[in-house]
Amino acid sequence: MNKVRLEAIMWGAGTALGELPPYFMARAARLSGADLDDDEFEEIEELIHEKKRAS
């Protein structure tokens, strides 16, 4: 375990950092008041509701 600890931590940190740009882009779009009547947004909302019902 000691031999790969640093590599595992760096891998995890890199993965977490890689998730930040899409998060901030989605947050900025939401805060900008984007029109949610788009078909893609409707599909995403349907998937979210289906997931909530399945849980």
PDB file of N, CA, C and O in Angstrom:
ATOM      1  N   MET A   1       0.822  -1.196   0.000  1.00  0.00           N
ATOM      2  CA  MET A   1       0.000   0.000   0.000  1.00  0.00           C
ATOM      3  C   MET A   1       0.865   1.260   0.000  1.00  0.00           C
ATOM      4  O   MET A   1       0.548   2.230  -0.688  1.00  0.00           O
ATOM      5  N   ASN A   2       1.927   1.249   0.747  1.00  0.00           N
ATOM      6  CA  ASN A   2       2.767   2.438   0.844  1.00  0.00           C
ATOM      7  C   ASN A   2       3.401   2.806  -0.491  1.00  0.00           C
ATOM      8  O   ASN A   2       3.683   3.977  -0.745  1.00  0.00           O
ATOM      9  N   LYS A   3       3.628   1.803  -1.350  1.00  0.00           N
ATOM     10  CA  LYS A   3       4.294   2.061  -2.618  1.00  0.00           C
ATOM     11  C   LYS A   3       3.396   2.799  -3.610  1.00  0.00           C
ATOM     12  O   LYS A   3       3.904   3.495  -4.490  1.00  0.00           O
ATOM     13  N   VAL A   4       2.101   2.668  -3.491  1.00  0.00           N
ATOM     14  CA  VAL A   4       1.194   3.284  -4.467  1.00  0.00           C
ATOM     15  C   VAL A   4       0.323   4.381  -3.850  1.00  0.00           C
ATOM     16  O   VAL A   4      -0.561   4.911  -4.522  1.00  0.00           O
ATOM     17  N   ARG A   5       0.556   4.718  -2.611  1.00  0.00           N
ATOM     18  CA  ARG A   5      -0.274   5.715  -1.930  1.00  0.00           C
ATOM     19  C   ARG A   5      -0.253   7.061  -2.650  1.00  0.00           C
ATOM     20  O   ARG A   5      -1.312   7.629  -2.920  1.00  0.00           O
ATOM     21  N   LEU A   6       0.919   7.573  -2.960  1.00  0.00           N
ATOM     22  CA  LEU A   6       1.030   8.869  -3.622  1.00  0.00           C
ATOM     23  C   LEU A   6       0.351   8.845  -4.995  1.00  0.00           C
ATOM     24  O   LEU A   6      -0.372   9.777  -5.349  1.00  0.00           O
ATOM     25  N   GLU A   7       0.584   7.779  -5.766  1.00  0.00           N
ATOM     26  CA  GLU A   7      -0.022   7.684  -7.083  1.00  0.00           C
ATOM     27  C   GLU A   7      -1.546   7.629  -6.989  1.00  0.00           C
ATOM     28  O   GLU A   7      -2.240   8.243  -7.800  1.00  0.00           O
ATOM     29  N   ALA A   8      -2.060   6.908  -6.018  1.00  0.00           N
ATOM     30  CA  ALA A   8      -3.515   6.808  -5.847  1.00  0.00           C
ATOM     31  C   ALA A   8      -4.111   8.155  -5.458  1.00  0.00           C
ATOM     32  O   ALA A   8      -5.171   8.533  -5.956  1.00  0.00           O
ATOM     33  N   ILE A   9      -3.441   8.874  -4.579  1.00  0.00           N
ATOM     34  CA  ILE A   9      -3.926  10.199  -4.169  1.00  0.00           C
ATOM     35  C   ILE A   9      -3.892  11.158  -5.352  1.00  0.00           C
ATOM     36  O   ILE A   9      -4.839  11.915  -5.563  1.00  0.00           O
ATOM     37  N   MET A  10      -2.819  11.132  -6.120  1.00  0.00           N
ATOM     38  CA  MET A  10      -2.714  12.017  -7.278  1.00  0.00           C
ATOM     39  C   MET A  10      -3.769  11.676  -8.330  1.00  0.00           C
ATOM     40  O   MET A  10      -4.337  12.572  -8.953  1.00  0.00           O
ATOM     41  N   TRP A  11      -4.030  10.383  -8.529  1.00  0.00           N
ATOM     42  CA  TRP A  11      -5.044   9.955  -9.482  1.00  0.00           C
ATOM     43  C   TRP A  11      -6.411  10.473  -9.043  1.00  0.00           C
ATOM     44  O   TRP A  11      -7.166  11.007  -9.856  1.00  0.00           O
ATOM     45  N   GLY A  12      -6.726  10.316  -7.770  1.00  0.00           N
ATOM     46  CA  GLY A  12      -7.999  10.804  -7.244  1.00  0.00           C
ATOM     47  C   GLY A  12      -8.125  12.310  -7.357  1.00  0.00           C
ATOM     48  O   GLY A  12      -9.189  12.818  -7.709  1.00  0.00           O
ATOM     49  N   ALA A  13      -7.058  13.027  -7.065  1.00  0.00           N
ATOM     50  CA  ALA A  13      -7.084  14.491  -7.168  1.00  0.00           C
ATOM     51  C   ALA A  13      -7.263  14.922  -8.620  1.00  0.00           C
ATOM     52  O   ALA A  13      -7.998  15.869  -8.898  1.00  0.00           O
ATOM     53  N   GLY A  14      -6.606  14.244  -9.534  1.00  0.00           N
ATOM     54  CA  GLY A  14      -6.755  14.568 -10.957  1.00  0.00           C
ATOM     55  C   GLY A  14      -8.166  14.305 -11.454  1.00  0.00           C
ATOM     56  O   GLY A  14      -8.708  15.076 -12.246  1.00  0.00           O
ATOM     57  N   THR A  15      -8.756  13.217 -10.989  1.00  0.00           N
ATOM     58  CA  THR A  15     -10.131  12.906 -11.358  1.00  0.00           C
ATOM     59  C   THR A  15     -11.085  13.966 -10.831  1.00  0.00           C
ATOM     60  O   THR A  15     -11.984  14.408 -11.546  1.00  0.00           O
ATOM     61  N   ALA A  16     -10.890  14.375  -9.581  1.00  0.00           N
ATOM     62  CA  ALA A  16     -11.753  15.402  -8.987  1.00  0.00           C
ATOM     63  C   ALA A  16     -11.598  16.726  -9.727  1.00  0.00           C
ATOM     64  O   ALA A  16     -12.591  17.403  -9.992  1.00  0.00           O
ATOM     65  N   LEU A  17     -10.379  17.100 -10.061  1.00  0.00           N
ATOM     66  CA  LEU A  17     -10.157  18.348 -10.802  1.00  0.00           C
ATOM     67  C   LEU A  17     -10.778  18.296 -12.197  1.00  0.00           C
ATOM     68  O   LEU A  17     -11.250  19.311 -12.709  1.00  0.00           O
ATOM     69  N   GLY A  18     -10.776  17.122 -12.801  1.00  0.00           N
ATOM     70  CA  GLY A  18     -11.355  16.962 -14.128  1.00  0.00           C
ATOM     71  C   GLY A  18     -12.868  17.135 -14.134  1.00  0.00           C
ATOM     72  O   GLY A  18     -13.451  17.432 -15.176  1.00  0.00           O
ATOM     73  N   GLU A  19     -13.507  16.954 -12.990  1.00  0.00           N
ATOM     74  CA  GLU A  19     -14.955  17.112 -12.889  1.00  0.00           C
ATOM     75  C   GLU A  19     -15.370  18.565 -12.701  1.00  0.00           C
ATOM     76  O   GLU A  19     -16.545  18.889 -12.878  1.00  0.00           O
ATOM     77  N   LEU A  20     -14.457  19.435 -12.352  1.00  0.00           N
ATOM     78  CA  LEU A  20     -14.819  20.820 -12.063  1.00  0.00           C
ATOM     79  C   LEU A  20     -15.261  21.637 -13.286  1.00  0.00           C
ATOM     80  O   LEU A  20     -16.272  22.333 -13.190  1.00  0.00           O
ATOM     81  N   PRO A  21     -14.567  21.592 -14.423  1.00  0.00           N
ATOM     82  CA  PRO A  21     -15.019  22.419 -15.558  1.00  0.00           C
ATOM     83  C   PRO A  21     -16.457  22.138 -15.994  1.00  0.00           C
ATOM     84  O   PRO A  21     -17.213  23.091 -16.182  1.00  0.00           O
ATOM     85  N   PRO A  22     -16.879  20.871 -16.166  1.00  0.00           N
ATOM     86  CA  PRO A  22     -18.281  20.653 -16.547  1.00  0.00           C
ATOM     87  C   PRO A  22     -19.257  21.147 -15.483  1.00  0.00           C
ATOM     88  O   PRO A  22     -20.338  21.640 -15.804  1.00  0.00           O
ATOM     89  N   TYR A  23     -18.869  21.011 -14.213  1.00  0.00           N
ATOM     90  CA  TYR A  23     -19.729  21.477 -13.138  1.00  0.00           C
ATOM     91  C   TYR A  23     -19.938  22.985 -13.228  1.00  0.00           C
ATOM     92  O   TYR A  23     -21.069  23.462 -13.142  1.00  0.00           O
ATOM     93  N   PHE A  24     -18.854  23.732 -13.402  1.00  0.00           N
ATOM     94  CA  PHE A  24     -18.965  25.185 -13.456  1.00  0.00           C
ATOM     95  C   PHE A  24     -19.680  25.652 -14.727  1.00  0.00           C
ATOM     96  O   PHE A  24     -20.386  26.661 -14.701  1.00  0.00           O
ATOM     97  N   MET A  25     -19.504  24.935 -15.828  1.00  0.00           N
ATOM     98  CA  MET A  25     -20.220  25.300 -17.045  1.00  0.00           C
ATOM     99  C   MET A  25     -21.719  25.084 -16.865  1.00  0.00           C
ATOM    100  O   MET A  25     -22.517  25.931 -17.267  1.00  0.00           O
ATOM    101  N   ALA A  26     -22.107  23.973 -16.274  1.00  0.00           N
ATOM    102  CA  ALA A  26     -23.523  23.700 -16.041  1.00  0.00           C
ATOM    103  C   ALA A  26     -24.107  24.690 -15.049  1.00  0.00           C
ATOM    104  O   ALA A  26     -25.242  25.139 -15.208  1.00  0.00           O
ATOM    105  N   ARG A  27     -23.339  25.028 -14.032  1.00  0.00           N
ATOM    106  CA  ARG A  27     -23.810  25.988 -13.026  1.00  0.00           C
ATOM    107  C   ARG A  27     -24.004  27.364 -13.641  1.00  0.00           C
ATOM    108  O   ARG A  27     -24.990  28.047 -13.361  1.00  0.00           O
ATOM    109  N   ALA A  28     -23.057  27.767 -14.481  1.00  0.00           N
ATOM    110  CA  ALA A  28     -23.167  29.073 -15.131  1.00  0.00           C
ATOM    111  C   ALA A  28     -24.384  29.116 -16.053  1.00  0.00           C
ATOM    112  O   ALA A  28     -25.080  30.130 -16.112  1.00  0.00           O
ATOM    113  N   ALA A  29     -24.644  28.032 -16.769  1.00  0.00           N
ATOM    114  CA  ALA A  29     -25.810  27.990 -17.649  1.00  0.00           C
ATOM    115  C   ALA A  29     -27.095  28.078 -16.846  1.00  0.00           C
ATOM    116  O   ALA A  29     -28.042  28.754 -17.248  1.00  0.00           O
ATOM    117  N   ARG A  30     -27.124  27.392 -15.706  1.00  0.00           N
ATOM    118  CA  ARG A  30     -28.325  27.418 -14.861  1.00  0.00           C
ATOM    119  C   ARG A  30     -28.545  28.810 -14.285  1.00  0.00           C
ATOM    120  O   ARG A  30     -29.672  29.304 -14.264  1.00  0.00           O
ATOM    121  N   LEU A  31     -27.481  29.438 -13.821  1.00  0.00           N
ATOM    122  CA  LEU A  31     -27.601  30.756 -13.211  1.00  0.00           C
ATOM    123  C   LEU A  31     -27.877  31.856 -14.231  1.00  0.00           C
ATOM    124  O   LEU A  31     -28.399  32.913 -13.877  1.00  0.00           O
ATOM    125  N   SER A  32     -27.530  31.615 -15.492  1.00  0.00           N
ATOM    126  CA  SER A  32     -27.739  32.628 -16.517  1.00  0.00           C
ATOM    127  C   SER A  32     -29.200  32.737 -16.918  1.00  0.00           C
ATOM    128  O   SER A  32     -29.589  33.675 -17.614  1.00  0.00           O
ATOM    129  N   GLY A  33     -30.009  31.782 -16.485  1.00  0.00           N
ATOM    130  CA  GLY A  33     -31.423  31.801 -16.842  1.00  0.00           C
ATOM    131  C   GLY A  33     -31.672  31.253 -18.222  1.00  0.00           C
ATOM    132  O   GLY A  33     -32.555  31.731 -18.934  1.00  0.00           O
ATOM    133  N   ALA A  34     -30.906  30.258 -18.608  1.00  0.00           N
ATOM    134  CA  ALA A  34     -31.080  29.653 -19.923  1.00  0.00           C
ATOM    135  C   ALA A  34     -32.503  29.126 -20.067  1.00  0.00           C
ATOM    136  O   ALA A  34     -33.105  28.661 -19.100  1.00  0.00           O
ATOM    137  N   ASP A  35     -33.026  29.203 -21.272  1.00  0.00           N
ATOM    138  CA  ASP A  35     -34.380  28.745 -21.546  1.00  0.00           C
ATOM    139  C   ASP A  35     -34.416  27.224 -21.456  1.00  0.00           C
ATOM    140  O   ASP A  35     -33.726  26.539 -22.211  1.00  0.00           O
ATOM    141  N   LEU A  36     -35.213  26.698 -20.543  1.00  0.00           N
ATOM    142  CA  LEU A  36     -35.260  25.257 -20.317  1.00  0.00           C
ATOM    143  C   LEU A  36     -36.303  24.558 -21.178  1.00  0.00           C
ATOM    144  O   LEU A  36     -36.633  23.400 -20.924  1.00  0.00           O
ATOM    145  N   ASP A  37     -36.827  25.239 -22.189  1.00  0.00           N
ATOM    146  CA  ASP A  37     -37.817  24.625 -23.064  1.00  0.00           C
ATOM    147  C   ASP A  37     -37.180  23.810 -24.183  1.00  0.00           C
ATOM    148  O   ASP A  37     -37.882  23.224 -25.008  1.00  0.00           O
ATOM    149  N   ASP A  38     -35.894  23.775 -24.210  1.00  0.00           N
ATOM    150  CA  ASP A  38     -35.183  23.027 -25.233  1.00  0.00           C
ATOM    151  C   ASP A  38     -35.446  21.537 -25.062  1.00  0.00           C
ATOM    152  O   ASP A  38     -35.600  21.065 -23.936  1.00  0.00           O
ATOM    153  N   ASP A  39     -35.500  20.790 -26.161  1.00  0.00           N
ATOM    154  CA  ASP A  39     -35.783  19.351 -26.124  1.00  0.00           C
ATOM    155  C   ASP A  39     -34.758  18.587 -25.294  1.00  0.00           C
ATOM    156  O   ASP A  39     -35.114  17.658 -24.568  1.00  0.00           O
ATOM    157  N   GLU A  40     -33.493  18.970 -25.395  1.00  0.00           N
ATOM    158  CA  GLU A  40     -32.462  18.270 -24.644  1.00  0.00           C
ATOM    159  C   GLU A  40     -32.692  18.413 -23.146  1.00  0.00           C
ATOM    160  O   GLU A  40     -32.524  17.452 -22.395  1.00  0.00           O
ATOM    161  N   PHE A  41     -33.077  19.608 -22.709  1.00  0.00           N
ATOM    162  CA  PHE A  41     -33.330  19.808 -21.299  1.00  0.00           C
ATOM    163  C   PHE A  41     -34.532  18.991 -20.837  1.00  0.00           C
ATOM    164  O   PHE A  41     -34.545  18.483 -19.716  1.00  0.00           O
ATOM    165  N   GLU A  42     -35.529  18.864 -21.688  1.00  0.00           N
ATOM    166  CA  GLU A  42     -36.709  18.072 -21.329  1.00  0.00           C
ATOM    167  C   GLU A  42     -36.321  16.616 -21.164  1.00  0.00           C
ATOM    168  O   GLU A  42     -36.783  15.957 -20.232  1.00  0.00           O
ATOM    169  N   GLU A  43     -35.483  16.103 -22.048  1.00  0.00           N
ATOM    170  CA  GLU A  43     -35.039  14.718 -21.938  1.00  0.00           C
ATOM    171  C   GLU A  43     -34.254  14.508 -20.654  1.00  0.00           C
ATOM    172  O   GLU A  43     -34.425  13.491 -19.981  1.00  0.00           O
ATOM    173  N   ILE A  44     -33.410  15.442 -20.315  1.00  0.00           N
ATOM    174  CA  ILE A  44     -32.617  15.334 -19.093  1.00  0.00           C
ATOM    175  C   ILE A  44     -33.527  15.359 -17.871  1.00  0.00           C
ATOM    176  O   ILE A  44     -33.342  14.574 -16.940  1.00  0.00           O
ATOM    177  N   GLU A  45     -34.510  16.257 -17.871  1.00  0.00           N
ATOM    178  CA  GLU A  45     -35.439  16.331 -16.744  1.00  0.00           C
ATOM    179  C   GLU A  45     -36.229  15.035 -16.607  1.00  0.00           C
ATOM    180  O   GLU A  45     -36.463  14.578 -15.488  1.00  0.00           O
ATOM    181  N   GLU A  46     -36.651  14.424 -17.734  1.00  0.00           N
ATOM    182  CA  GLU A  46     -37.363  13.158 -17.688  1.00  0.00           C
ATOM    183  C   GLU A  46     -36.489  12.071 -17.075  1.00  0.00           C
ATOM    184  O   GLU A  46     -36.961  11.285 -16.253  1.00  0.00           O
ATOM    185  N   LEU A  47     -35.229  12.022 -17.467  1.00  0.00           N
ATOM    186  CA  LEU A  47     -34.317  11.021 -16.917  1.00  0.00           C
ATOM    187  C   LEU A  47     -34.136  11.209 -15.412  1.00  0.00           C
ATOM    188  O   LEU A  47     -34.078  10.236 -14.660  1.00  0.00           O
ATOM    189  N   ILE A  48     -34.047  12.456 -14.982  1.00  0.00           N
ATOM    190  CA  ILE A  48     -33.887  12.733 -13.554  1.00  0.00           C
ATOM    191  C   ILE A  48     -35.114  12.271 -12.790  1.00  0.00           C
ATOM    192  O   ILE A  48     -34.991  11.662 -11.727  1.00  0.00           O
ATOM    193  N   HIS A  49     -36.309  12.557 -13.324  1.00  0.00           N
ATOM    194  CA  HIS A  49     -37.538  12.151 -12.650  1.00  0.00           C
ATOM    195  C   HIS A  49     -37.673  10.630 -12.612  1.00  0.00           C
ATOM    196  O   HIS A  49     -38.134  10.072 -11.616  1.00  0.00           O
ATOM    197  N   GLU A  50     -37.270   9.951 -13.701  1.00  0.00           N
ATOM    198  CA  GLU A  50     -37.319   8.494 -13.720  1.00  0.00           C
ATOM    199  C   GLU A  50     -36.377   7.905 -12.684  1.00  0.00           C
ATOM    200  O   GLU A  50     -36.712   6.929 -12.012  1.00  0.00           O
ATOM    201  N   LYS A  51     -35.194   8.502 -12.557  1.00  0.00           N
ATOM    202  CA  LYS A  51     -34.237   8.036 -11.561  1.00  0.00           C
ATOM    203  C   LYS A  51     -34.770   8.201 -10.154  1.00  0.00           C
ATOM    204  O   LYS A  51     -34.599   7.322  -9.309  1.00  0.00           O
ATOM    205  N   LYS A  52     -35.420   9.332  -9.902  1.00  0.00           N
ATOM    206  CA  LYS A  52     -35.984   9.586  -8.567  1.00  0.00           C
ATOM    207  C   LYS A  52     -37.093   8.598  -8.256  1.00  0.00           C
ATOM    208  O   LYS A  52     -37.214   8.142  -7.119  1.00  0.00           O
ATOM    209  N   ARG A  53     -37.912   8.258  -9.260  1.00  0.00           N
ATOM    210  CA  ARG A  53     -38.995   7.299  -9.040  1.00  0.00           C
ATOM    211  C   ARG A  53     -38.432   5.914  -8.764  1.00  0.00           C
ATOM    212  O   ARG A  53     -38.989   5.173  -7.954  1.00  0.00           O
ATOM    213  N   ALA A  54     -37.338   5.552  -9.423  1.00  0.00           N
ATOM    214  CA  ALA A  54     -36.746   4.229  -9.246  1.00  0.00           C
ATOM    215  C   ALA A  54     -36.065   4.096  -7.885  1.00  0.00           C
ATOM    216  O   ALA A  54     -35.906   2.985  -7.379  1.00  0.00           O
ATOM    217  N   SER A  55     -35.668   5.202  -7.299  1.00  0.00           N
ATOM    218  CA  SER A  55     -34.956   5.148  -6.002  1.00  0.00           C
ATOM    219  C   SER A  55     -35.884   4.914  -4.857  1.00  0.00           C
ATOM    220  O   SER A  55     -35.444   4.843  -3.710  1.00  0.00           O
TER     221      SER A  55
END
